Amino acid sequence: NAGVTQTPKFQVLKTGQSMTLQCAQDMNHNSMYWYRQDPGMGLRLIYYSASEGTTDKGEVPNGYNVSRLNKREFSLRLESAAPSQTSVYFCASSEQGNSREQYFGPGTRLTVT
Amino acid sequence: GNSVTQMEGPVTLSEEAFLTINCTYTATGYPSLFWYVQYPGEGLQLLLKATKADDKGSNKGFEATYRKETTSFHLEKGSVQVSDSAVYFCALSVNQGGKLIFGQGTELSVKP
């Protein structure tokens, strides 16, 4: 039981390049989330998917797109990377509901030069 | 709007000292409150939670009580260990599909 897995662990991009961050969970959770973590700012929600086939914007969606490929997988795409997107990205999943625990992946450290 | 404010870190303590990390919140409706912990190089994991006023969450010697009158959810531990060194995040969720709103995090360093 791997929980939430993310690939890659590290990535360096040049400004304007594109990439997709992959996330998968094996807990049969309906809800999945993408956060970014920046120093002194905690985690901020980029996009979330309450269930398979639905996605919604979070607090900081600009410059990102997502795809809920199936119940297990939720990917985050940067179409044209900018230095402001240098961050650590975390994927999480949970059962539906407001008091449910979210399970986090190990994170992807992205640097945009 | 909904927000969470935590005391700034880093917090440095000696082993066996008493720990308090303050957390206050602003929310519309009736939030669920959480403490998550992030050990170096890892993702976040749930430490404890409380879903209604006056509930006390507890785990691994840590406790926090949901205080509606003071809109607070302070984290406490009676005797910290070196292994408790981590970043602690207070968070809330309120009737919006389980989305979490996080505080900025408080780094704790425990010295032997």
Interface residues (C-beta under 8 A of the other chain):
Chain A: V4 S31 Y33 G40 M41 G42 L43 R44 L45 Y48 A50 D56 G58 F90 A92 S94 Q96 G97 N98 S99 R100 E101 Q102 Y103 F104 G105 P106 G107
Chain B: V4 P31 S32 G41 E42 G43 L44 Q45 L46 K49 T51 F89 S93 V94 N95 Q96 G97 G98 K99 L100 I101 F102 G103 Q104 G105
